[in-house]
Amino acid sequence: MLIHYKTYRIEAVEQETDRWRAAISRLDGQPIKVAIPPGEHMVVITSVDSLTGKGAIDLAKQSKMAAE
C-alpha cells in the first residue's frame, strides 16, 4: 500500500505477519530531518508496529502532522 501525503511518499511495509510499519520519504528526493536522534535520512521507518498497513500509514500521517 502506497500513498502520497502532502510532500511525502508513505508506503506500508509488513515486517512480519500482522506487524506493519510505514516507510516515509519525500517526493522531491530531499532528506527528512529528524529530531531524535538529530540527523537527516532519505527514508524514515515508523518505530511502532500496527496490525494493518492502513494503520501504519495513519500513524505516519499523524507523526508528520505533529512535526509541522
JOHUCOR-V707665 format. One record per residue. RES is the residue in one small letter. PHI is phi in whole degrees, 0 to 359 (NA if undefined). Layout:
BEGIN
RES/PHI ; RES/PHI
END
This chain:
BEGIN
m/NA ; l/223 ; i/225 ; h/251 ; y/228 ; k/53 ; t/256 ; y/238 ; r/252 ; i/238 ; e/237 ; a/282 ; v/231 ; e/272 ; q/290 ; e/213 ; t/304 ; d/59 ; r/230 ; w/255 ; r/227 ; a/242 ; a/260 ; i/246 ; s/219 ; r/271 ; l/294 ; d/274 ; g/82 ; q/281 ; p/290 ; i/264 ; k/277 ; v/238 ; a/273 ; i/228 ; p/291 ; p/302 ; g/163 ; e/230 ; h/222 ; m/286 ; v/225 ; v/244 ; i/255 ; t/300 ; s/264 ; v/243 ; d/282 ; s/236 ; l/283 ; t/227 ; g/296 ; k/298 ; g/298 ; a/295 ; i/293 ; d/299 ; l/297 ; a/297 ; k/297 ; q/296 ; s/293 ; k/290 ; m/293 ; a/291 ; a/282 ; e/270
END
